[in-house]
Amino acid sequence: MARLFGTDGVRGVANGDLTAELALGLSVAAAHVLGEVGAFDGRRPVAIVGRDTRISGEFLQAAVMAGLASAGVDVVDVGVIPTPGLAHLVAAQEVDLGVMLSASHNPMPDNGIKFFARGGVKLDDAIEDAIQERMGENWRRPTGADVGHVCPDDRLLGSYIDHLVDSLGGTSLAGLRIVLDCANGASSVTAVPAFEAAGAEVIGIHRSPDGLNINEGCGSTHIESLQAEVVARRADLGFAFDGDADRCQGVDALGRWIDGDQIMAILALGLQAQGKLVENTLVATIMSNLGLIVAMREHGIHVDQTKVGDRYVLEDMAANGFTLGGEQSGHVIMSEFATTGDGVLTGLHVAAEVARSGTGLAELASVMTRLPQSLVNVPNVDKLRAGIDPVITSRVTAAGRELGDSGRVVLRPSGTEPLVRVMVEAATQEQADEIAHRLAGVVAERVGLRG
């Protein structure tokens, strides 16, 4: 059987690839595996389960809770909540397991199941593999008082919002008018209350989820309406979140996009000024813009680059005790306050930097200059051969020499598809586009799959 777990849990089309039966089976197997590796310490285990606003989350959450309870796990149902909110509650409430039903920024028909271990951290690959292996096995079912209890608790959402506001350490956002695009997703229940509690004047948009409209033409992957609203309402800045609110993209007062790299630059300098940026190091992936690395170097900050994926950023941060990391997509991790990326937390702290500095978001973001970037996907190729083909390697090396210190080339295989991504940064957009398409043609010619 192919591996069910990807880099961010198990995802698929709800009721197609991702069925109620699969959700139930995964939950039962997770309870068994975690119990046997000592995660429950002989205690009656407790799990917190939540979801984003997709209609399919209702039946999938019911299946997950049924599976856990049938395996003897007590379940706390927190309903709609951001993924980072669920991770925070798993840690703060010291429960044994968390399960989140969400497909993040994916379209509404998709959904996903993400497990969190005690402490609010993702499961190791070995544990995920063990869960998959145990699915469908015969097992002794508890009966009577040994089955799990399922209890809804909507009070915990409020404690998460309090945590977000408390993380600002008393910094007030009073005087700032901020537009928040909640993507008709999970931040619809947290973002506006958190920013208002911090003192901001808040205008919330796309915060009327109906189960079908999550991420639809809105949120962090479609920021056009946020840009227009910020300008129309004469706001100081705006933030857009994705469906499960673990990502954040910004917009300045003139409606200009502020991406995850610029957000990380702002936060890195803020933490450095407070003496909280451990070893003056920011963790980012190889896909972050070269402009971020150059800007941070000018301020004495080292950028530790990892493979693409928040789990690799998290691994680097955990191994070295670093306090800030993230991705260009706006998935930013502030380890002092969260175990995963948290879009609302990120937005609050960027707004706090604006409030502390007395300048606008545009001025703070100008610390880095984003180099023109071109990304070309080359489908239907042998992605393993692409990394070792001598002609491709030589052409990439030649392109790197052509760009010199003013740009770079990155070839990255997709983790799930027969696809290679060619990313080029250069002094001009025209040069970046020309080199990216030139190299994409070489990749297609050399390792394309035919027939």
JORA-V619369 format. One line per field, one symbol per residue. psi: psi as a letter, one per 20 degrees, with the letter a starting at -180 (. if undefined). A space follows every 10 residues. Layout:
# JORA-V619369
psi = ???
This chain:
# JORA-V619369
psi = pqphpbilbp qappjehnrh gggggggghg ggghhhjjhi kjroqpqppr rajqhihghh hggghggghh jjpppoojbp qqghgggghg ghilrhqqpp oqkdirrghq rrppqprpik qqqqhhgghh gghipjqpqo pqrciiqqpp pqnihhghhg ggggghiiki pqjpippppp ojjkbhihih gghghghiiq ppopqlkmpj iijpjokrai imjghggghg ghjlrhrqqp rahjkjqpqr pahjjqpoah ghghgghghg hghikjnpkl ppprriiqqh hgggghhhjk ppooprrpph hhggggghhi kqipraqhij nppnihiqir pogggggghg hhhgghhjrr hggghihqoo qpppopporl rnhghhiiph ggghhggghg hhhbijarpp ppqqiiqmqp poppprhqhg gggggghghh hggghhkqpq .
